[in-house]
Amino acid sequence: MAEKITEDTPLEELLKRRETVMVLLKYGLPCLTCPMARFEMGRLKIGEVARAYNIDVKALLEELNKAVGDG
């Protein structure tokens, strides 16, 4: 992941790296275990998903970028 993680980063991209998956698990993101979400991973944006589950988008993005050494 060469670019900074933003609200528009597809969830699919975040699932390719162990360190970002660990952050998503910490925040309890239900999409990781939802069978229906697997069909939409390429279109789902992390900002939209976080807001849908009342997750603090700013805090999540900071932690994701820190996990990949970009924060």
PyMOL CGO cylinders between C-alpha atoms (Angstrom):
from pymol import cmd
from pymol.cgo import CYLINDER

trace = [
    CYLINDER, 0.00, 0.00, 0.00, 2.01, 2.94, -1.26, 0.3, 1, 1, 1, 1, 1, 1,
    CYLINDER, 2.01, 2.94, -1.26, -0.51, 5.68, -0.62, 0.3, 1, 1, 1, 1, 1, 1,
    CYLINDER, -0.51, 5.68, -0.62, -1.83, 7.03, 2.64, 0.3, 1, 1, 1, 1, 1, 1,
    CYLINDER, -1.83, 7.03, 2.64, -4.99, 5.29, 3.82, 0.3, 1, 1, 1, 1, 1, 1,
    CYLINDER, -4.99, 5.29, 3.82, -8.00, 7.60, 3.49, 0.3, 1, 1, 1, 1, 1, 1,
    CYLINDER, -8.00, 7.60, 3.49, -11.76, 7.33, 3.86, 0.3, 1, 1, 1, 1, 1, 1,
    CYLINDER, -11.76, 7.33, 3.86, -11.86, 6.32, 0.18, 0.3, 1, 1, 1, 1, 1, 1,
    CYLINDER, -11.86, 6.32, 0.18, -9.48, 3.38, 0.53, 0.3, 1, 1, 1, 1, 1, 1,
    CYLINDER, -9.48, 3.38, 0.53, -11.31, 0.20, -0.49, 0.3, 1, 1, 1, 1, 1, 1,
    CYLINDER, -11.31, 0.20, -0.49, -11.76, -2.32, 2.30, 0.3, 1, 1, 1, 1, 1, 1,
    CYLINDER, -11.76, -2.32, 2.30, -10.35, -4.93, -0.08, 0.3, 1, 1, 1, 1, 1, 1,
    CYLINDER, -10.35, -4.93, -0.08, -6.96, -3.16, -0.04, 0.3, 1, 1, 1, 1, 1, 1,
    CYLINDER, -6.96, -3.16, -0.04, -6.84, -3.15, 3.76, 0.3, 1, 1, 1, 1, 1, 1,
    CYLINDER, -6.84, -3.15, 3.76, -7.53, -6.86, 3.90, 0.3, 1, 1, 1, 1, 1, 1,
    CYLINDER, -7.53, -6.86, 3.90, -4.33, -7.60, 1.97, 0.3, 1, 1, 1, 1, 1, 1,
    CYLINDER, -4.33, -7.60, 1.97, -2.07, -6.67, 4.90, 0.3, 1, 1, 1, 1, 1, 1,
    CYLINDER, -2.07, -6.67, 4.90, -1.93, -8.39, 8.25, 0.3, 1, 1, 1, 1, 1, 1,
    CYLINDER, -1.93, -8.39, 8.25, -1.20, -5.18, 10.16, 0.3, 1, 1, 1, 1, 1, 1,
    CYLINDER, -1.20, -5.18, 10.16, -4.27, -3.39, 8.82, 0.3, 1, 1, 1, 1, 1, 1,
    CYLINDER, -4.27, -3.39, 8.82, -6.49, -6.43, 9.39, 0.3, 1, 1, 1, 1, 1, 1,
    CYLINDER, -6.49, -6.43, 9.39, -5.36, -6.45, 13.02, 0.3, 1, 1, 1, 1, 1, 1,
    CYLINDER, -5.36, -6.45, 13.02, -6.44, -2.80, 13.40, 0.3, 1, 1, 1, 1, 1, 1,
    CYLINDER, -6.44, -2.80, 13.40, -9.81, -3.52, 11.79, 0.3, 1, 1, 1, 1, 1, 1,
    CYLINDER, -9.81, -3.52, 11.79, -10.32, -6.44, 14.17, 0.3, 1, 1, 1, 1, 1, 1,
    CYLINDER, -10.32, -6.44, 14.17, -9.45, -4.23, 17.12, 0.3, 1, 1, 1, 1, 1, 1,
    CYLINDER, -9.45, -4.23, 17.12, -12.22, -1.83, 16.10, 0.3, 1, 1, 1, 1, 1, 1,
    CYLINDER, -12.22, -1.83, 16.10, -14.68, -4.71, 15.78, 0.3, 1, 1, 1, 1, 1, 1,
    CYLINDER, -14.68, -4.71, 15.78, -15.44, -4.15, 12.12, 0.3, 1, 1, 1, 1, 1, 1,
    CYLINDER, -15.44, -4.15, 12.12, -18.20, -6.72, 11.41, 0.3, 1, 1, 1, 1, 1, 1,
    CYLINDER, -18.20, -6.72, 11.41, -17.58, -6.77, 7.64, 0.3, 1, 1, 1, 1, 1, 1,
    CYLINDER, -17.58, -6.77, 7.64, -14.57, -9.01, 8.15, 0.3, 1, 1, 1, 1, 1, 1,
    CYLINDER, -14.57, -9.01, 8.15, -16.80, -11.92, 9.11, 0.3, 1, 1, 1, 1, 1, 1,
    CYLINDER, -16.80, -11.92, 9.11, -19.87, -11.03, 7.06, 0.3, 1, 1, 1, 1, 1, 1,
    CYLINDER, -19.87, -11.03, 7.06, -20.27, -13.47, 4.13, 0.3, 1, 1, 1, 1, 1, 1,
    CYLINDER, -20.27, -13.47, 4.13, -22.27, -10.96, 2.06, 0.3, 1, 1, 1, 1, 1, 1,
    CYLINDER, -22.27, -10.96, 2.06, -19.64, -8.24, 2.40, 0.3, 1, 1, 1, 1, 1, 1,
    CYLINDER, -19.64, -8.24, 2.40, -17.08, -10.45, 0.66, 0.3, 1, 1, 1, 1, 1, 1,
    CYLINDER, -17.08, -10.45, 0.66, -18.95, -9.86, -2.60, 0.3, 1, 1, 1, 1, 1, 1,
    CYLINDER, -18.95, -9.86, -2.60, -18.64, -6.07, -2.21, 0.3, 1, 1, 1, 1, 1, 1,
    CYLINDER, -18.64, -6.07, -2.21, -15.14, -5.69, -0.74, 0.3, 1, 1, 1, 1, 1, 1,
    CYLINDER, -15.14, -5.69, -0.74, -13.82, -3.94, -3.84, 0.3, 1, 1, 1, 1, 1, 1,
    CYLINDER, -13.82, -3.94, -3.84, -16.50, -1.26, -3.69, 0.3, 1, 1, 1, 1, 1, 1,
    CYLINDER, -16.50, -1.26, -3.69, -16.76, -0.73, 0.06, 0.3, 1, 1, 1, 1, 1, 1,
    CYLINDER, -16.76, -0.73, 0.06, -14.78, 2.30, 1.26, 0.3, 1, 1, 1, 1, 1, 1,
    CYLINDER, -14.78, 2.30, 1.26, -13.37, 2.22, 4.78, 0.3, 1, 1, 1, 1, 1, 1,
    CYLINDER, -13.37, 2.22, 4.78, -14.90, 5.61, 5.64, 0.3, 1, 1, 1, 1, 1, 1,
    CYLINDER, -14.90, 5.61, 5.64, -18.40, 4.51, 4.63, 0.3, 1, 1, 1, 1, 1, 1,
    CYLINDER, -18.40, 4.51, 4.63, -18.11, 1.24, 6.51, 0.3, 1, 1, 1, 1, 1, 1,
    CYLINDER, -18.11, 1.24, 6.51, -16.76, 2.90, 9.66, 0.3, 1, 1, 1, 1, 1, 1,
    CYLINDER, -16.76, 2.90, 9.66, -19.57, 5.46, 9.71, 0.3, 1, 1, 1, 1, 1, 1,
    CYLINDER, -19.57, 5.46, 9.71, -22.18, 2.74, 9.13, 0.3, 1, 1, 1, 1, 1, 1,
    CYLINDER, -22.18, 2.74, 9.13, -20.98, 1.02, 12.32, 0.3, 1, 1, 1, 1, 1, 1,
    CYLINDER, -20.98, 1.02, 12.32, -20.43, 4.21, 14.34, 0.3, 1, 1, 1, 1, 1, 1,
    CYLINDER, -20.43, 4.21, 14.34, -16.66, 3.77, 14.37, 0.3, 1, 1, 1, 1, 1, 1,
    CYLINDER, -16.66, 3.77, 14.37, -14.55, 6.91, 14.84, 0.3, 1, 1, 1, 1, 1, 1,
    CYLINDER, -14.55, 6.91, 14.84, -13.27, 7.35, 11.27, 0.3, 1, 1, 1, 1, 1, 1,
    CYLINDER, -13.27, 7.35, 11.27, -10.48, 9.76, 12.19, 0.3, 1, 1, 1, 1, 1, 1,
    CYLINDER, -10.48, 9.76, 12.19, -9.10, 7.50, 14.94, 0.3, 1, 1, 1, 1, 1, 1,
    CYLINDER, -9.10, 7.50, 14.94, -9.37, 4.43, 12.72, 0.3, 1, 1, 1, 1, 1, 1,
    CYLINDER, -9.37, 4.43, 12.72, -7.53, 6.10, 9.83, 0.3, 1, 1, 1, 1, 1, 1,
    CYLINDER, -7.53, 6.10, 9.83, -4.79, 7.34, 12.16, 0.3, 1, 1, 1, 1, 1, 1,
    CYLINDER, -4.79, 7.34, 12.16, -4.27, 3.87, 13.55, 0.3, 1, 1, 1, 1, 1, 1,
    CYLINDER, -4.27, 3.87, 13.55, -4.34, 2.21, 10.13, 0.3, 1, 1, 1, 1, 1, 1,
    CYLINDER, -4.34, 2.21, 10.13, -1.73, 4.62, 8.76, 0.3, 1, 1, 1, 1, 1, 1,
    CYLINDER, -1.73, 4.62, 8.76, 0.42, 4.18, 11.85, 0.3, 1, 1, 1, 1, 1, 1,
    CYLINDER, 0.42, 4.18, 11.85, 0.23, 0.39, 11.40, 0.3, 1, 1, 1, 1, 1, 1,
    CYLINDER, 0.23, 0.39, 11.40, 1.65, 0.67, 7.89, 0.3, 1, 1, 1, 1, 1, 1,
    CYLINDER, 1.65, 0.67, 7.89, 4.27, 3.22, 8.88, 0.3, 1, 1, 1, 1, 1, 1,
    CYLINDER, 4.27, 3.22, 8.88, 2.58, 6.15, 7.21, 0.3, 1, 1, 1, 1, 1, 1,
    CYLINDER, 2.58, 6.15, 7.21, 1.27, 7.95, 10.24, 0.3, 1, 1, 1, 1, 1, 1,
]
cmd.load_cgo(trace, "trace")
